[in-house]
């Protein structure tokens, strides 16, 4: 399966739902406004490498697991 940017936003949305994390809470972790997080989740702008690292830490997974194109089993995260 080929990786697409949409896969990352889907995984982030799934992780947020599973952990009951709001866009405002994610924005605080990323040091962004809620509007910037919304734009990233909608695919209007891209997540940065720093965003990816912070989200992996928040969701207790690796950046690779967030970026995985196939249905990998997350170690203890997501």
C-alpha positions as CSV (number, residue, x, y, z in Angstrom):
1,X,0.0,0.0,0.0
2,X,1.3,3.4,-0.9
3,X,1.6,6.1,1.9
4,X,-0.5,9.2,1.5
5,X,-0.7,12.3,3.7
6,X,-4.3,11.4,4.3
7,X,-3.2,8.2,6.1
8,X,-1.4,10.2,8.7
9,X,-4.3,12.5,9.4
10,X,-6.6,9.5,9.7
11,X,-4.3,7.8,12.2
12,X,-4.0,11.0,14.2
13,X,-7.8,11.4,14.3
14,X,-8.2,7.8,15.3
15,X,-5.6,8.2,18.1
16,X,-7.3,11.4,19.3
17,X,-10.7,9.7,19.5
18,X,-9.2,6.6,21.3
19,X,-7.5,8.8,23.8
20,X,-10.3,11.4,24.0
21,X,-7.9,14.2,23.1
22,X,-9.4,17.4,21.6
23,X,-7.9,19.5,18.9
24,X,-7.3,22.2,21.6
25,X,-5.3,19.7,23.7
26,X,-3.3,18.5,20.7
27,X,-2.7,22.2,19.8
28,X,-1.3,22.8,23.2
29,X,1.1,19.8,22.9
30,X,2.2,20.9,19.5
31,X,2.6,24.6,20.5
32,X,0.1,25.6,17.8
33,X,-3.3,27.3,17.7
34,X,-6.4,25.1,17.5
35,X,-7.0,26.6,14.0
36,X,-3.5,25.4,12.8
37,X,-4.2,21.9,14.1
38,X,-7.6,21.9,12.4
39,X,-5.9,22.9,9.1
40,X,-3.4,20.0,9.5
41,X,-6.1,17.5,10.3
42,X,-8.1,18.6,7.3
43,X,-5.1,18.3,5.1
44,X,-4.8,22.0,4.2
45,X,-1.3,22.1,5.7
46,X,1.2,19.4,6.6
47,X,2.4,18.2,9.9
48,X,6.0,18.9,10.5
49,X,8.7,16.4,11.7
50,X,8.5,18.1,15.1
51,X,4.7,17.7,15.1
52,X,5.2,14.0,14.3
53,X,7.6,13.5,17.1
54,X,5.4,15.2,19.6
55,X,2.3,13.3,18.5
56,X,4.2,10.0,18.7
57,X,5.2,10.8,22.3
58,X,1.6,11.8,23.2
59,X,0.1,8.7,21.6
60,X,2.8,6.4,23.1
61,X,3.9,5.1,19.7
62,X,6.7,5.6,17.2
63,X,6.7,8.1,14.4
64,X,7.0,5.1,12.1
65,X,3.7,3.7,13.4
66,X,1.9,7.0,12.7
67,X,3.3,7.0,9.2
68,X,2.8,3.3,8.5
69,X,1.0,2.7,5.2
70,X,-0.4,-0.7,6.2
71,X,-2.3,-1.8,9.2
72,X,0.5,-2.4,11.6
73,X,-0.2,-3.4,15.2
74,X,0.9,-0.6,17.5
75,X,3.2,-1.7,20.2
76,X,1.4,-0.2,23.2
77,X,0.2,3.1,21.8
78,X,-2.7,4.0,19.6
